[in-house]
Amino acid sequence: MKFFRLFIPASLAAVVLFSTACNRQPKAEAKKEAGPAAVKTAKVATRTIQRTVDGVGTLFPYDEAIISAEVDGRLEQVSSDLGDLVAQGQVLARISDEEQRYLVAQGEAQLRQSLERLGLKEEKERVKDVRETPDVRRARADLTEAEQRFKRTRELVDQGIGAKSELDQAQARFQSLQAGYDQTLNQTRNLIQEVERYKATLDLQRKKLRDTTVRAPFAAYVKDRQATVGAFVRPNTPLFTLVKIDPIRLRIEVPERLAPWVRVGQQAEVMVEAFDDRKFFGKVWRIAPTVDLTKRTFLVEALIQNPKNELKPGSYARARLATDKNETIHTVPLRAVNYVLGSNKAYVVKADNTIDVRDVKLGDRFPLEVEILEGVTEGETVAVSGLSRLDMGAKVRVQAGDGK
């Protein structure tokens, strides 16, 4: 077997060695550049805060009422419309009262007739003694006269002077008038009850007459008008919807875990989208006794003064309730927390400048800081820059400067 030896010219070997040296040089330089990552840090701080309860909700009117017709009739006048401010007792509409006036006049005539039979002149008068009414006094007078005649006739018969037939007649008349007196007494008592019934009926008719004038039950704004002049309305036909918006209610939903922090009388700081540069203030005055099973929240109602009627029912609002709960908490700069794969991470710089990655549970947020409920302790150092390049055990180099 023969072996062949390959001879390479010296010039070509030099070129190969030079190329190899050039290719190795960047790797050496890369290794030279690789080293601890430069990060800025901050200490886990503690601070004492007054806890607040934040919630979102909707504004509602203090009072809202649908004003309906209470009598039949045709609308003759409509005095208010959408957006009008009406005072308590102000006329909103008028319904034709012709029929009601006739019924009132009829009832008054019946009542006067019955009052005269009882010897009364005014509706407010009452019979003090039924025996003093005209019909009863007349019946009693007739009965007394018949009784006296009966007694005289009996005395004459006893003396043998009078006829027995006259005594029988006198006795029969006396017994008849006695029964008539009892009947008159009962009829008069019934008449007294009849008078009371007439009065009640008349009062009802007068109320219906007054109800032909529709008035505002309280000072409010007209939210809606359904009334139209000329329309025939019946009882319970809606005419207007009124809303009172000073003060105005704010109903907010609060998580059930915050129930111990909410109390009646707490101040509420309210923000609405229409006035994003302003804050309105109110007080908690109603707290729901139950929790919504689907949302796990309960309703809190705050009352807000609205003298200029700037806040409108139905508006979305955010509220913050100041509580009397003070707590000492741990905080870190907002930049110290990184959200990775569904969890919040903090990167603690240990004494040997290596990274310890921690899962942290966040609490309240502040303009530049965030509360840490779990994961870090007071005095520990956390990285606040270059978080995306950090990993468990990574070596870092702490840069000088404020890491906040």
Backbone torsions as a table, in degrees:
resi	resn	phi	psi	omega
1	MET	NA	139.1	-178.1
2	LYS	-108.0	140.5	177.4
3	PHE	-111.0	142.4	-178.9
4	PHE	-114.4	138.2	179.2
5	ARG	-106.6	132.3	-178.8
6	LEU	-92.3	125.4	179.1
7	PHE	-104.4	124.1	179.6
8	ILE	-108.0	131.9	-179.7
9	PRO	-63.5	150.1	-177.2
10	ALA	-63.3	-34.9	-178.7
11	SER	-67.5	-39.5	179.9
12	LEU	-68.5	-38.4	177.4
13	ALA	-61.7	-36.7	179.4
14	ALA	-65.4	-38.7	179.1
15	VAL	-65.2	-41.7	-179.6
16	VAL	-63.5	-44.5	179.7
17	LEU	-63.1	-36.4	179.9
18	PHE	-67.3	-42.1	-179.8
19	SER	-64.7	-40.3	179.1
20	THR	-63.0	-41.3	178.9
21	ALA	-64.2	-38.2	179.4
22	CYS	-66.5	-38.8	-178.7
23	ASN	-69.1	-31.4	-178.3
24	ARG	-79.7	-24.1	-174.6
25	GLN	-64.4	-44.9	179.2
26	PRO	-60.5	-37.7	180.0
27	LYS	-63.8	-40.4	178.6
28	ALA	-64.5	-40.8	179.4
29	GLU	-67.2	-38.7	178.7
30	ALA	-60.7	-43.8	178.7
31	LYS	-63.1	-34.7	-179.8
32	LYS	-66.5	-36.7	-179.8
33	GLU	-76.0	-32.9	-179.1
34	ALA	-63.6	141.3	-178.9
35	GLY	178.9	-169.8	179.8
36	PRO	-57.4	136.2	177.0
37	ALA	-71.7	139.0	179.4
38	ALA	-84.1	125.9	179.9
39	VAL	-135.2	153.7	169.5
40	LYS	-98.0	150.8	-174.6
41	THR	-130.8	167.4	175.2
42	ALA	-148.9	154.7	179.3
43	LYS	-86.0	147.3	170.6
44	VAL	-70.9	116.3	-173.9
45	ALA	-101.3	163.9	173.2
46	THR	-121.3	146.5	177.3
47	ARG	-152.8	154.4	178.1
48	THR	-102.4	126.6	-177.6
49	ILE	-126.8	158.1	170.5
50	GLN	-95.2	118.7	-176.2
51	ARG	-65.3	143.4	174.9
52	THR	-125.3	157.6	176.5
53	VAL	-113.5	117.9	179.5
54	ASP	-100.6	141.3	179.1
55	GLY	-156.6	163.4	176.7
56	VAL	-120.5	151.1	-178.0
57	GLY	-167.1	-162.9	-174.8
58	THR	-132.1	145.8	177.3
59	LEU	-84.8	138.6	178.6
60	PHE	-128.2	151.3	175.7
61	PRO	-66.3	153.2	177.1
62	TYR	-65.5	-42.6	175.8
63	ASP	-139.3	145.4	175.4
64	GLU	-142.0	132.4	-177.0
65	ALA	-141.9	139.4	172.2
66	ILE	-94.3	118.0	-179.1
67	ILE	-91.2	119.5	-176.5
68	SER	-117.1	161.4	174.3
69	ALA	-71.0	145.4	178.8
70	GLU	-112.3	-6.6	179.3
71	VAL	-137.3	160.9	173.3
72	ASP	-74.7	150.6	174.0
73	GLY	155.0	173.5	179.6
74	ARG	-99.6	135.4	-180.0
75	LEU	-70.0	121.6	179.6
76	GLU	-98.9	-24.0	-175.0
77	GLN	-152.8	137.3	172.0
78	VAL	-125.2	116.9	-170.2
79	SER	-102.8	-9.2	-176.2
80	SER	-134.5	157.2	-178.7
81	ASP	-144.0	-179.7	-176.1
82	LEU	-51.3	129.0	175.7
83	GLY	87.4	-8.0	-179.0
84	ASP	-70.3	141.6	172.0
85	LEU	-93.0	120.5	-177.2
86	VAL	-115.7	144.7	178.7
87	ALA	-88.6	161.2	177.4
88	GLN	-61.3	129.1	-179.9
89	GLY	86.7	-4.1	-179.2
90	GLN	-68.8	143.1	-179.3
91	VAL	-72.7	126.1	177.5
92	LEU	-99.0	-38.5	-178.3
93	ALA	-160.2	162.4	176.3
94	ARG	-130.0	136.3	177.1
95	ILE	-107.7	145.2	180.0
96	SER	-53.0	129.1	-175.0
97	ASP	-110.3	11.4	-175.2
98	GLU	-59.3	-49.8	-178.8
99	GLU	-63.2	-40.5	-179.1
100	GLN	-66.1	-34.4	177.9
101	ARG	-66.3	-39.3	177.4
102	TYR	-63.1	-43.3	-179.8
103	LEU	-64.6	-37.4	177.8
104	VAL	-65.5	-43.2	179.3
105	ALA	-62.3	-40.2	177.9
106	GLN	-63.6	-43.9	179.6
107	GLY	-65.2	-37.8	178.7
108	GLU	-65.6	-37.8	179.1
109	ALA	-65.8	-43.6	178.2
110	GLN	-62.9	-40.1	-178.9
111	LEU	-67.7	-41.4	179.1
112	ARG	-61.9	-40.3	179.8
113	GLN	-61.7	-43.2	-180.0
114	SER	-70.1	-36.5	178.7
115	LEU	-63.8	-39.2	179.4
116	GLU	-64.1	-38.0	178.5
117	ARG	-64.7	-27.3	177.8
118	LEU	-92.1	-2.1	179.2
119	GLY	79.1	22.9	179.9
120	LEU	-106.0	149.8	-178.3
121	LYS	-110.1	-32.1	-176.5
122	GLU	-114.4	152.5	179.4
123	GLU	-63.0	-32.0	-176.5
124	LYS	-78.2	-13.4	-179.6
125	GLU	-70.0	148.0	178.5
126	ARG	-127.4	149.0	176.9
127	VAL	-74.8	118.2	-179.8
128	LYS	-81.5	-38.6	-179.3
129	ASP	-140.5	116.3	-176.3
130	VAL	-60.0	-26.3	-179.4
131	ARG	-72.2	-10.7	-179.5
132	GLU	-98.5	5.8	177.1
133	THR	-77.2	153.8	-174.4
134	PRO	-55.6	-48.2	-176.7
135	ASP	-63.6	-41.2	-179.1
136	VAL	-69.6	-39.4	178.6
137	ARG	-65.0	-36.8	178.1
138	ARG	-66.7	-44.7	179.1
139	ALA	-64.2	-36.7	179.9
140	ARG	-69.3	-37.1	178.0
141	ALA	-64.2	-43.7	178.2
142	ASP	-63.3	-39.8	-179.9
143	LEU	-65.7	-41.6	179.1
144	THR	-63.3	-42.4	179.7
145	GLU	-64.9	-39.2	179.7
146	ALA	-69.5	-35.3	178.7
147	GLU	-65.6	-42.8	179.9
148	GLN	-65.4	-41.0	179.0
149	ARG	-63.1	-40.5	179.6
150	PHE	-63.4	-42.3	-179.2
151	LYS	-66.0	-43.2	-179.8
152	ARG	-64.1	-42.9	-179.7
153	THR	-63.1	-40.3	179.0
154	ARG	-64.5	-37.5	177.9
155	GLU	-64.5	-40.7	179.1
156	LEU	-65.8	-39.0	178.9
157	VAL	-66.7	-40.0	178.9
158	ASP	-63.3	-30.4	179.5
159	GLN	-84.8	-4.4	179.9
160	GLY	81.2	14.2	-177.6
161	ILE	-96.7	-44.2	-174.4
162	GLY	-85.3	160.8	179.6
163	ALA	-85.7	145.5	180.0
164	LYS	-66.2	-30.2	-179.7
165	SER	-66.6	-39.0	178.6
166	GLU	-65.1	-35.7	177.6
167	LEU	-64.9	-40.9	179.2
168	ASP	-63.2	-40.1	178.9
169	GLN	-65.5	-43.4	-180.0
170	ALA	-64.4	-39.6	179.6
171	GLN	-67.3	-40.1	179.6
172	ALA	-65.6	-41.6	179.6
173	ARG	-65.4	-40.1	179.4
174	PHE	-62.4	-44.7	-179.5
175	GLN	-66.5	-36.1	178.8
176	SER	-66.2	-44.3	-179.7
177	LEU	-70.0	-29.4	176.7
178	GLN	-65.7	-42.4	176.1
179	ALA	-65.6	-38.5	178.1
180	GLY	-64.6	-35.5	178.5
181	TYR	-64.9	-46.1	178.7
182	ASP	-61.3	-38.8	179.2
183	GLN	-67.0	-42.3	178.0
184	THR	-62.5	-38.4	178.4
185	LEU	-62.1	-44.9	179.2
186	ASN	-67.0	-40.7	178.9
187	GLN	-62.6	-38.5	179.3
188	THR	-67.3	-40.9	176.1
189	ARG	-60.7	-41.9	177.0
190	ASN	-63.2	-37.5	179.3
191	LEU	-65.0	-37.3	177.3
192	ILE	-61.6	-42.8	177.3
193	GLN	-66.4	-34.7	178.1
194	GLU	-64.7	-40.2	178.6
195	VAL	-61.6	-42.5	178.8
196	GLU	-63.3	-37.4	177.5
197	ARG	-66.5	-41.4	177.1
198	TYR	-61.0	-39.6	-179.7
199	LYS	-64.9	-43.5	179.7
200	ALA	-63.3	-43.0	178.6
201	THR	-62.7	-42.3	179.9
202	LEU	-65.4	-39.7	177.6
203	ASP	-61.9	-39.1	178.4
204	LEU	-65.3	-42.1	178.5
205	GLN	-64.9	-39.0	178.0
206	ARG	-65.8	-36.8	176.2
207	LYS	-63.0	-43.3	178.5
208	LYS	-62.4	-35.5	176.7
209	LEU	-64.8	-42.1	177.4
210	ARG	-66.0	-33.2	-177.3
211	ASP	-70.0	-11.1	175.0
212	THR	-68.8	-17.4	172.8
213	THR	-102.3	113.3	-176.6
214	VAL	-89.9	123.1	-176.8
215	ARG	-120.8	157.5	178.0
216	ALA	-75.8	128.4	-179.4
217	PRO	-74.4	-20.3	178.4
218	PHE	-157.0	163.1	178.5
219	ALA	-66.9	128.2	-174.3
220	ALA	-165.8	175.9	173.2
221	TYR	-102.3	149.7	176.4
222	VAL	-82.1	112.8	179.1
223	LYS	-83.3	-33.7	-177.7
224	ASP	-155.5	146.4	177.0
225	ARG	-125.5	121.5	175.7
226	GLN	-107.3	-8.4	-175.4
227	ALA	-78.2	140.8	178.0
228	THR	-136.1	131.6	179.8
229	VAL	-59.1	133.0	179.3
230	GLY	95.6	-15.2	-179.7
231	ALA	-75.8	143.0	176.3
232	PHE	-89.9	126.9	-176.5
233	VAL	-116.9	156.9	176.7
234	ARG	-124.2	167.5	177.7
235	PRO	-54.7	138.8	-179.7
236	ASN	75.9	9.2	172.4
237	THR	-74.6	119.7	-179.0
238	PRO	-63.4	135.1	178.6
239	LEU	-114.7	-46.1	-178.1
240	PHE	-142.2	157.1	167.8
241	THR	-120.3	122.8	-178.5
242	LEU	-111.1	143.8	177.0
243	VAL	-132.0	138.8	173.9
244	LYS	-106.6	122.2	-173.0
245	ILE	-120.8	12.4	173.2
246	ASP	-133.4	106.4	-0.7
247	PRO	-74.2	174.4	-179.4
248	ILE	-122.1	149.8	-177.7
249	ARG	-96.7	142.8	170.8
250	LEU	-121.8	120.3	177.1
251	ARG	-106.2	120.2	-179.0
252	ILE	-121.2	152.3	178.3
253	GLU	-99.0	126.9	-176.2
254	VAL	-118.9	133.8	177.5
255	PRO	-57.6	143.4	-174.6
256	GLU	-62.1	-27.1	-178.7
257	ARG	-67.7	-17.6	-179.0
258	LEU	-94.7	6.7	-176.9
259	ALA	-54.9	-40.7	-178.7
260	PRO	-66.4	-15.7	-175.8
261	TRP	-89.9	-15.4	-173.0
262	VAL	-97.2	131.1	-179.3
263	ARG	-136.7	150.3	173.9
264	VAL	-64.9	135.2	-179.8
265	GLY	100.2	-10.8	178.8
266	GLN	-67.2	146.8	179.6
267	GLN	-76.9	140.8	178.6
268	ALA	-117.2	126.8	175.6
269	GLU	-100.2	119.2	-168.4
270	VAL	-117.5	135.1	175.6
271	MET	-125.0	136.2	177.0
272	VAL	-124.6	154.5	-174.7
273	GLU	-64.1	-35.0	-177.9
274	ALA	-67.2	-24.2	179.9
275	PHE	-128.1	65.3	-174.3
276	ASP	-68.3	-13.6	179.3
277	ASP	-100.3	7.5	-177.8
278	ARG	-127.3	157.7	175.1
279	LYS	-124.8	137.6	176.3
280	PHE	-109.9	153.1	-175.4
281	PHE	-126.8	141.2	177.6
282	GLY	-148.0	-168.1	179.3
283	LYS	-136.8	145.3	175.8
284	VAL	-68.5	128.9	179.5
285	TRP	-133.4	-7.6	176.4
286	ARG	-143.0	137.3	176.9
287	ILE	-132.1	126.6	-179.7
288	ALA	-64.4	139.7	-179.4
289	PRO	-81.8	-7.3	-176.2
290	THR	-128.5	163.5	179.1
291	VAL	-108.4	137.2	176.2
292	ASP	-67.5	121.8	-174.7
293	LEU	-68.5	-26.2	-177.9
294	THR	-85.3	-37.2	-177.1
295	LYS	-98.9	-14.9	-174.8
296	ARG	56.9	41.3	177.2
297	THR	-131.8	163.8	173.7
298	PHE	-130.3	155.8	-175.7
299	LEU	-86.7	137.4	172.5
300	VAL	-124.5	132.6	-177.8
301	GLU	-114.5	125.6	177.7
302	ALA	-111.1	146.3	179.8
303	LEU	-107.0	124.4	-174.7
304	ILE	-119.5	128.5	175.5
305	GLN	-68.2	136.2	-175.1
306	ASN	-137.5	58.8	-172.2
307	PRO	-63.6	-29.6	-179.5
308	LYS	-95.4	4.9	178.2
309	ASN	55.9	37.5	179.4
310	GLU	-78.7	-36.2	-179.8
311	LEU	-83.0	135.4	-175.5
312	LYS	-116.3	136.2	176.3
313	PRO	-57.1	143.4	-179.2
314	GLY	95.7	-13.4	-178.7
315	SER	-73.2	148.0	174.9
316	TYR	-80.4	140.2	-177.8
317	ALA	-144.4	151.6	173.2
318	ARG	-112.7	141.3	-176.5
319	ALA	-134.3	149.3	175.2
320	ARG	-129.8	122.7	-178.4
321	LEU	-101.8	124.3	177.0
322	ALA	-81.9	123.2	-179.1
323	THR	-102.8	174.1	177.8
324	ASP	-99.4	19.5	-178.1
325	LYS	-96.9	115.1	176.6
326	ASN	-106.3	135.1	-178.2
327	GLU	-139.9	149.9	172.2
328	THR	-95.4	126.4	-173.3
329	ILE	-127.2	164.1	173.4
330	HIS	-100.1	136.4	179.7
331	THR	-133.7	153.9	172.0
332	VAL	-135.8	160.4	175.2
333	PRO	-59.5	150.1	178.7
334	LEU	-57.3	-33.3	-177.1
335	ARG	-71.2	-10.6	-177.4
336	ALA	-84.6	-3.6	-177.7
337	VAL	-112.3	131.0	-179.8
338	ASN	-123.1	129.7	-179.9
339	TYR	-91.0	115.0	-176.0
340	VAL	-133.7	124.7	173.9
341	LEU	49.1	46.9	173.0
342	GLY	84.2	6.6	178.1
343	SER	-141.4	157.0	178.6
344	ASN	-90.9	131.9	-177.0
345	LYS	-117.6	144.6	169.1
346	ALA	-124.5	145.3	-174.7
347	TYR	-113.1	99.6	-177.2
348	VAL	-83.0	128.1	177.4
349	VAL	-91.5	114.4	-177.8
350	LYS	-81.7	176.7	-175.4
351	ALA	-61.7	-29.9	-180.0
352	ASP	-91.1	17.4	178.0
353	ASN	62.0	32.2	171.6
354	THR	-109.5	159.4	-173.7
355	ILE	-95.4	134.5	171.5
356	ASP	-117.1	110.2	-177.2
357	VAL	-81.8	126.7	-178.3
358	ARG	-121.1	140.2	166.9
359	ASP	-80.6	129.8	-177.1
360	VAL	-122.6	149.8	176.0
361	LYS	-107.6	124.4	-174.3
362	LEU	-91.5	151.4	175.2
363	GLY	-116.1	-129.6	-179.2
364	ASP	-70.6	151.4	176.2
365	ARG	-107.0	145.0	178.2
366	PHE	-124.1	172.7	-176.8
367	PRO	-52.8	-41.9	-176.5
368	LEU	-121.9	-6.5	-174.6
369	GLU	-131.8	168.5	176.0
370	VAL	-138.1	143.4	178.8
371	GLU	-78.2	136.5	176.2
372	ILE	-109.2	115.6	-180.0
373	LEU	-83.7	-37.3	-178.5
374	GLU	-145.4	146.6	172.0
375	GLY	122.8	-34.1	178.3
376	VAL	-134.4	163.2	-179.9
377	THR	-124.9	164.6	-178.2
378	GLU	-59.0	137.5	176.4
379	GLY	91.8	-16.6	177.9
380	GLU	-69.9	155.8	-179.2
381	THR	-105.3	133.1	-179.9
382	VAL	-123.1	147.2	176.4
383	ALA	-76.3	143.3	179.6
384	VAL	-124.7	5.0	177.6
385	SER	-141.1	156.0	178.2
386	GLY	61.0	30.8	-174.6
387	LEU	-64.2	-32.5	-176.6
388	SER	-67.0	-18.4	-179.1
389	ARG	-95.2	-1.7	-173.6
390	LEU	-96.6	149.9	178.2
391	ASP	-149.4	168.8	-179.0
392	MET	-56.9	126.3	176.7
393	GLY	83.1	-3.4	-178.7
394	ALA	-63.6	143.6	178.0
395	LYS	-86.8	137.2	-178.7
396	VAL	-130.9	160.0	174.9
397	ARG	-119.8	119.5	-174.9
398	VAL	-78.6	125.0	176.6
399	GLN	-89.2	148.2	177.1
400	ALA	-74.9	155.8	177.3
401	GLY	122.5	166.5	-178.7
402	ASP	-76.9	120.6	-178.4
403	GLY	-88.0	5.7	-176.0
404	LYS	-78.3	NA	NA
